[in-house]
Amino acid sequence: MANRVPVVSVCLPTYNRATLLRESLSSVLGQTFRDLEVIVSDNASEDDTESVVRSFADPRVVYLKNAANVGAVPNINRSYQQARGEFIAFCPDDDLMLPENLARKVDVLRKHPSVGLVHSRFHVIDEHGKIQHFNTNRGHGRERDADAVENGQVFLRRMLAGPCEVNPVSAVFRRDCLEKLGGLDETLEYSDDYEYWMRIAVYYDVAYLATPLVMWRSHSQTLTNRFLVGGKTGISPGPLVEQMRCKKNILDRYGKDIRDVEDLRRMLREQVTERTAFQADSLLDEGAARREVCRFLYRMGAEFPHLFQESVYWKVLAKAALPTGSLRTWKKIRQSISH
């Protein structure tokens, strides 16, 4: 296997999850599509990760261990850099592939040369592997019941307008994408995958399979549960700032190759304004510390200066910054002036 280039490279980054890793790695090696390599990129784990990996007597497994923890996104990029396959799949160390996952997605990529990325529906499972949500797109856009090959820039517009539609464990993409566009943006902590799928969509079509082909594990230590889910808005302030920034970066960096880019810039400005005000109001309603809300608003203003021209921004900032009594007084003054 060492001298033969596999068709698919499955990149499996891991850190201190020896127990879950065994199941995840087994699901990859159990694929009906056999012509693959599995690159386990160990981010300096301190548990039994290495023993678990070496217990698999399968020459398709490549084990790499960092001398020190380099961070989650650089560790993923390291596995991408080692990938040799024509197609690249991503499997976090706590998620699972169903047996037909790679076969179905490789088939799509071979039949449609314009497609750079294919993703699918999934099951949501808990830490014990029990299905919590069956056959779903939960947390990744609208529920969709039909397979599709979409124009990349149509897909891009939807991603810019709404949430990330691609569950990372369901994604398989061409090595050509990696060679043309590079790896993940290591300045991003929460939105690295979101940004990458949008980057691919600038230049390639995107395919979707309405069959659940992977299992996405939801537990207390996942990034989603720690940072991205909660309250009315479904996202924490820090990730929201980063998410809006990565959308802006796509338009700034790749705008010359994006249709209707100025229309998309206007759409994003409106979205930033709306999301900023709603996030701040929701945080205040949920009892967040006023200083934390103000810090969020200042960060958004620094990232998106157009907010300083929006009355709703100043309204919610005043609501966060002024004591309750002062806010009532300020409202009365504004009302008397308006009348």
C-alpha positions as CSV (number, residue, x, y, z in Angstrom):
1,M,0.0,0.0,0.0
2,A,2.9,2.3,0.8
3,N,3.9,2.7,-2.9
4,R,0.4,2.6,-4.4
5,V,-1.6,5.8,-4.5
6,P,-5.1,5.1,-3.1
7,V,-8.3,6.6,-4.6
8,V,-9.5,8.1,-1.3
9,S,-7.6,9.5,1.6
10,V,-9.7,9.6,4.8
11,C,-8.3,12.3,7.1
12,L,-9.0,11.4,10.8
13,P,-7.6,14.1,13.2
14,T,-7.7,13.0,16.8
15,Y,-6.9,14.2,20.3
16,N,-7.4,12.3,23.6
17,R,-10.4,10.3,22.4
18,A,-9.0,6.8,22.4
19,T,-12.3,5.1,23.2
20,L,-14.4,6.9,20.5
21,L,-11.5,6.7,18.1
22,R,-11.6,2.9,17.9
23,E,-15.2,3.0,16.7
24,S,-14.6,5.8,14.3
25,L,-11.6,4.1,12.7
26,S,-13.5,0.8,12.5
27,S,-16.2,2.5,10.5
28,V,-13.7,3.9,8.0
29,L,-11.9,0.6,7.5
30,G,-15.3,-1.1,7.2
31,Q,-16.3,0.8,4.0
32,T,-17.4,-1.2,1.0
33,F,-15.1,1.0,-1.0
34,R,-11.7,-0.5,-0.1
35,D,-9.2,1.5,-2.1
36,L,-8.4,4.0,0.6
37,E,-5.8,5.2,3.1
38,V,-6.7,6.5,6.6
39,I,-4.4,9.2,7.9
40,V,-4.8,9.4,11.7
41,S,-3.2,12.7,12.7
42,D,-2.7,12.6,16.5
43,N,-2.5,16.1,18.0
44,A,-0.1,15.0,20.9
45,S,-2.7,12.9,22.7
46,E,-1.9,11.9,26.3
47,D,-4.2,8.8,26.5
48,D,-4.1,5.4,24.7
49,T,-4.6,6.8,21.2
50,E,-1.4,5.4,19.8
51,S,-2.1,1.9,21.2
52,V,-5.7,2.0,19.8
53,V,-4.4,2.9,16.3
54,R,-1.6,0.3,16.3
55,S,-4.1,-2.4,17.3
56,F,-5.5,-2.2,13.8
57,A,-3.3,-4.5,11.7
58,D,-4.3,-2.8,8.5
59,P,-1.7,-1.4,6.1
60,R,-4.1,1.3,5.0
61,V,-3.7,3.1,8.3
62,V,-1.1,5.8,8.5
63,Y,-0.4,7.1,12.0
64,L,1.2,10.5,12.5
65,K,1.7,12.0,16.0
66,N,2.6,15.7,16.6
67,A,5.3,16.4,19.1
68,A,3.1,19.1,20.6
69,N,-0.5,20.2,20.4
70,V,-0.6,22.5,17.3
71,G,-4.3,23.3,17.5
72,A,-7.3,21.6,15.9
73,V,-7.2,23.4,12.5
74,P,-3.5,23.0,11.9
75,N,-3.8,19.3,12.8
76,I,-6.5,18.9,10.2
77,N,-4.3,20.7,7.6
78,R,-1.4,18.3,8.5
79,S,-3.6,15.3,7.6
80,Y,-4.6,17.0,4.4
81,Q,-1.0,17.7,3.4
82,Q,-0.2,14.0,3.8
83,A,-3.2,12.8,1.8
84,R,-2.3,11.1,-1.5
85,G,-5.7,10.2,-2.8
86,E,-7.7,11.6,-5.8
87,F,-10.5,12.3,-3.3
88,I,-10.3,13.4,0.3
89,A,-12.8,12.6,3.1
90,F,-12.9,14.0,6.6
91,C,-13.8,12.0,9.6
92,P,-13.5,13.5,13.1
93,D,-12.5,11.0,15.8
94,D,-15.9,10.8,17.4
95,D,-18.1,10.4,14.2
96,L,-18.8,7.4,12.1
97,M,-19.2,6.5,8.4
98,L,-21.9,4.1,7.3
99,P,-20.6,1.3,5.0
100,E,-21.7,2.9,1.7
101,N,-20.5,6.4,2.4
102,L,-17.4,6.5,0.3
103,A,-18.7,4.3,-2.5
104,R,-21.7,6.5,-3.1
105,K,-19.8,9.8,-3.0
106,V,-16.9,8.6,-5.1
107,D,-19.4,7.5,-7.7
108,V,-20.9,11.0,-7.8
109,L,-17.5,12.7,-8.1
110,R,-16.6,10.3,-11.0
111,K,-19.9,10.9,-12.8
112,H,-19.8,14.7,-12.5
113,P,-16.4,16.2,-13.2
114,S,-17.7,19.7,-12.4
115,V,-18.4,18.7,-8.8
116,G,-15.7,19.5,-6.3
117,L,-17.6,18.6,-3.1
118,V,-20.3,16.1,-2.3
119,H,-22.1,15.9,1.1
120,S,-25.1,14.1,2.5
121,R,-27.8,13.7,5.1
122,F,-26.8,12.0,8.4
123,H,-28.0,10.5,11.7
124,V,-27.3,12.3,14.9
125,I,-26.1,10.0,17.7
126,D,-25.2,10.5,21.4
127,E,-22.0,9.5,23.2
128,H,-23.3,5.9,23.4
129,G,-24.0,5.6,19.7
130,K,-27.8,5.8,20.1
131,I,-29.6,7.6,17.3
132,Q,-31.1,10.9,18.5
133,H,-32.2,12.3,15.2
134,F,-32.7,9.9,12.2
135,N,-32.1,10.8,8.6
136,T,-31.7,14.5,8.9
137,N,-29.8,17.7,8.0
138,R,-30.2,19.0,11.5
139,G,-28.2,22.1,12.1
140,H,-27.1,22.3,8.5
141,G,-29.8,24.2,6.6
142,R,-33.2,23.1,5.4
143,E,-34.3,19.5,5.2
144,R,-33.9,18.2,1.7
145,D,-35.3,15.0,0.3
146,A,-33.8,14.8,-3.2
147,D,-30.3,14.3,-4.5
148,A,-28.9,17.3,-6.3
149,V,-26.0,18.6,-8.3
150,E,-26.0,22.4,-7.8
151,N,-24.2,25.2,-9.5
152,G,-21.5,26.2,-7.1
153,Q,-22.3,29.9,-7.1
154,V,-26.0,29.2,-6.4
155,F,-24.9,27.1,-3.4
156,L,-22.4,29.8,-2.4
157,R,-25.2,32.5,-2.3
158,R,-27.2,30.3,0.0
159,M,-24.3,29.6,2.3
160,L,-23.6,33.4,2.5
161,A,-27.2,34.1,3.2
162,G,-27.7,31.4,5.8
163,P,-26.0,28.7,7.9
164,C,-23.4,26.1,6.9
165,E,-25.2,23.4,4.9
166,V,-22.3,20.9,5.0
167,N,-21.8,18.6,7.9
168,P,-18.0,18.1,7.8
169,V,-18.1,14.3,8.4
170,S,-20.4,14.0,5.4
171,A,-18.0,15.8,3.0
172,V,-15.8,14.3,0.3
173,F,-13.9,16.6,-2.0
174,R,-11.5,16.4,-4.9
175,R,-7.8,16.6,-4.3
176,D,-7.8,19.3,-7.1
177,C,-9.7,21.6,-4.6
178,L,-6.8,21.3,-2.2
179,E,-4.2,21.9,-4.8
180,K,-6.1,24.9,-6.3
181,L,-7.3,26.5,-3.0
182,G,-4.9,25.3,-0.3
183,G,-6.0,24.0,3.1
184,L,-8.1,25.4,5.9
185,D,-7.7,28.9,7.1
186,E,-5.8,28.5,10.3
187,T,-6.8,32.0,11.6
188,L,-10.4,30.5,12.0
189,E,-11.3,28.6,15.1
190,Y,-15.0,27.8,14.6
191,S,-15.8,28.4,10.9
192,D,-12.8,26.8,9.2
193,D,-15.0,24.2,7.4
194,Y,-17.7,26.7,6.6
195,E,-15.2,28.9,4.9
196,Y,-13.7,26.1,3.0
197,W,-16.9,24.8,1.5
198,M,-17.7,28.3,0.4
199,R,-14.3,28.6,-1.1
200,I,-14.8,25.4,-3.1
201,A,-18.2,26.6,-4.3
202,V,-16.6,29.6,-6.0
203,Y,-15.0,27.3,-8.5
204,Y,-16.8,24.0,-8.4
205,D,-20.3,22.6,-8.3
206,V,-21.6,20.9,-5.2
207,A,-23.5,17.6,-5.0
208,Y,-25.9,16.5,-2.3
209,L,-27.1,13.0,-1.5
210,A,-30.4,12.8,0.4
211,T,-29.4,9.5,2.0
212,P,-27.9,9.4,5.5
213,L,-24.4,8.1,4.9
214,V,-22.6,9.1,8.1
215,M,-23.4,9.4,11.9
216,W,-22.6,12.7,13.6
217,R,-22.0,12.4,17.3
218,S,-23.4,15.0,19.6
219,H,-22.0,15.2,23.1
220,S,-20.8,17.8,25.7
221,Q,-17.3,18.1,24.3
222,T,-18.1,18.8,20.7
223,L,-17.4,22.2,19.3
224,T,-21.1,22.5,18.4
225,N,-22.3,22.0,21.9
226,R,-19.6,24.1,23.5
227,F,-19.8,27.1,21.3
228,L,-22.3,27.1,18.5
229,V,-25.6,26.1,20.1
230,G,-27.6,27.8,22.7
231,G,-30.1,30.5,23.4
232,K,-32.4,32.1,20.9
233,T,-29.7,32.6,18.2
234,G,-28.2,29.2,18.3
235,I,-24.6,30.6,18.3
236,S,-22.3,32.2,20.8
237,P,-20.9,35.8,20.2
238,G,-17.4,34.8,19.4
239,P,-18.3,32.2,16.7
240,L,-20.8,34.7,15.2
241,V,-18.2,37.4,14.8
242,E,-15.9,34.8,13.1
243,Q,-18.7,33.4,10.9
244,M,-19.6,36.9,9.6
245,R,-15.9,37.7,9.1
246,C,-15.2,34.5,7.1
247,K,-18.2,35.3,4.8
248,K,-16.8,38.8,4.2
249,N,-13.4,37.3,3.5
250,I,-14.8,35.1,0.8
251,L,-16.2,38.1,-1.0
252,D,-13.1,40.1,-0.6
253,R,-10.6,37.5,-1.6
254,Y,-12.5,35.8,-4.4
255,G,-14.9,38.5,-5.5
256,K,-13.4,38.8,-9.0
257,D,-14.6,35.2,-9.6
258,I,-18.0,35.6,-8.0
259,R,-21.1,36.6,-10.0
260,D,-23.2,39.5,-8.6
261,V,-20.5,40.1,-5.9
262,E,-21.8,43.6,-5.2
263,D,-25.3,42.4,-4.6
264,L,-23.8,39.8,-2.2
265,R,-21.9,42.4,-0.4
266,R,-25.1,44.4,0.2
267,M,-26.9,41.2,1.3
268,L,-24.1,40.5,3.8
269,R,-24.1,44.0,5.2
270,E,-27.8,43.7,5.9
271,Q,-27.3,40.3,7.4
272,V,-24.5,41.5,9.7
273,T,-26.7,44.4,10.9
274,E,-29.7,42.2,11.6
275,R,-27.7,39.4,13.2
276,T,-25.7,41.8,15.4
277,A,-28.8,43.5,16.8
278,F,-30.7,40.2,17.3
279,Q,-27.7,38.6,19.1
280,A,-27.2,41.6,21.4
281,D,-30.9,41.8,22.3
282,S,-31.1,38.1,22.8
283,L,-28.1,38.1,25.1
284,L,-29.6,40.9,27.2
285,D,-33.0,39.1,27.4
286,E,-31.2,35.9,28.6
287,G,-29.4,37.8,31.4
288,A,-25.9,38.1,29.9
289,A,-23.6,40.6,31.6
290,R,-23.9,44.0,30.0
291,R,-20.2,44.4,29.6
292,E,-20.1,41.1,27.7
293,V,-22.8,42.4,25.3
294,C,-20.9,45.7,24.8
295,R,-17.7,43.8,24.1
296,F,-19.5,41.8,21.4
297,L,-20.9,45.0,19.9
298,Y,-17.5,46.7,19.9
299,R,-16.0,43.6,18.2
300,M,-18.7,43.6,15.5
301,G,-18.2,47.4,15.0
302,A,-14.5,46.9,14.6
303,E,-15.0,44.1,12.0
304,F,-17.8,45.8,10.2
305,P,-17.5,49.6,10.3
306,H,-20.8,50.1,8.4
307,L,-22.5,49.3,11.6
308,F,-21.6,52.7,12.9
309,Q,-24.0,54.1,10.3
310,E,-26.9,51.9,11.5
311,S,-29.3,53.4,14.0
312,V,-30.3,49.9,15.3
313,Y,-26.6,49.4,16.3
314,W,-26.5,52.5,18.5
315,K,-29.9,51.6,19.9
316,V,-28.9,48.2,21.1
317,L,-25.5,49.5,22.3
318,A,-27.3,52.1,24.4
319,K,-29.5,49.4,25.8
320,A,-26.5,47.4,26.8
321,A,-24.4,50.2,28.1
322,L,-26.9,52.3,30.1
323,P,-28.3,51.3,33.5
324,T,-31.9,50.3,33.4
325,G,-33.1,53.6,34.9
326,S,-31.0,55.7,32.5
327,L,-32.3,53.7,29.6
328,R,-35.9,54.5,30.6
329,T,-34.9,58.2,30.8
330,W,-33.2,58.0,27.4
331,K,-36.3,56.5,25.8
332,K,-38.5,59.2,27.3
333,I,-36.3,61.9,25.9
334,R,-36.2,60.3,22.5
335,Q,-40.0,60.0,22.5
336,S,-40.5,63.6,23.5
337,I,-38.1,64.8,20.8
338,S,-39.9,62.6,18.1
339,H,-43.3,64.1,19.1
